[in-house]
């Protein structure tokens, strides 16, 4: 259950027994969302991945090489970091929507 603390920007989340399981500051969540959006820029990882794969298909003759390139890209640190940021962004947006 989410409860807004009166007169503040803080929310608390409690479990069924009334124990506090998390605290949230809506202003900080909004700032985090903005920061992640700025870091990610335009376009999602999936959109970027589709463009790269299409570019490779258009310019690489070997299907085997194309598959290796795709796997290497999907396993790259940059790809994984961007994917984690997108997941975090989605989670924060969903949380902010709950804080009404």
C-alpha positions in Angstrom: 0.0 0.0 0.0 1.3 3.5 -0.9 0.7 6.4 1.5 1.7 10.0 1.0 3.1 11.6 4.1 1.0 14.7 4.9 2.7 18.0 4.0 5.7 16.4 2.3 6.9 15.0 -1.1 7.5 11.6 0.4 5.5 8.4 0.0 5.9 5.2 2.0 5.0 1.7 0.8 3.9 -0.9 3.3 3.3 -4.6 3.2 0.2 -6.4 4.5 1.6 -6.4 8.0 2.1 -2.6 8.0 5.9 -2.8 7.8 7.6 -0.1 5.7 9.2 -1.8 2.6 10.1 1.3 0.6 10.1 5.1 0.7 9.8 7.3 -2.4 10.3 11.0 -3.2 8.3 11.9 -6.2 10.5 14.9 -7.1 13.6 12.6 -7.1 11.8 10.0 -9.2 10.9 12.7 -11.8 14.5 13.9 -11.8 15.8 10.4 -12.3 13.4 9.8 -15.2 14.6 13.0 -16.9 18.2 12.1 -16.4 17.7 8.6 -17.9 15.8 10.0 -20.8 18.7 12.4 -21.5 21.2 9.6 -21.2 19.3 7.3 -23.6 18.6 10.0 -26.1 16.0 9.3 -28.8 15.0 5.8 -29.9 14.9 2.6 -27.9 17.5 -0.1 -27.8 15.1 -2.3 -29.9 14.8 0.4 -32.5 18.5 0.9 -32.7 19.1 -2.8 -32.8 16.7 -3.2 -35.7 18.5 -0.4 -37.7 21.9 -2.0 -37.1 20.7 -5.4 -38.0 19.1 -4.1 -41.2 22.3 -2.2 -42.1 24.3 -5.4 -41.6 21.9 -7.4 -43.7 22.2 -4.9 -46.5 26.0 -4.9 -46.4 27.1 -8.3 -45.2 27.0 -11.2 -47.6 27.5 -14.0 -45.2 24.5 -15.1 -43.1 26.9 -16.8 -40.6 28.8 -13.5 -40.2 25.6 -11.6 -39.7 24.5 -13.9 -36.9 27.8 -13.6 -35.2 27.7 -9.8 -35.4 24.1 -9.8 -34.0 25.1 -12.0 -31.1 28.2 -9.9 -30.4 26.1 -6.7 -30.4 23.4 -8.1 -28.2 26.1 -9.3 -25.7 27.9 -6.0 -25.6 28.2 -4.0 -22.5 26.7 -0.9 -24.1 23.7 -2.8 -25.3 23.1 -4.4 -21.9 23.6 -1.0 -20.1 21.1 0.7 -22.4 18.6 -2.1 -22.0 18.9 -1.9 -18.2 18.4 1.9 -18.3 15.3 1.4 -20.4 14.0 -1.1 -17.9 14.8 1.2 -15.0 13.0 4.1 -16.9 9.9 2.0 -17.4 9.9 1.0 -13.7 10.3 4.6 -12.5 7.5 5.9 -14.9 5.2 3.2 -13.6 6.1 4.0 -10.0 5.5 7.7 -10.6 2.1 7.0 -12.0 1.2 5.2 -8.8 2.2 8.2 -6.7 -1.0 10.2 -7.0 
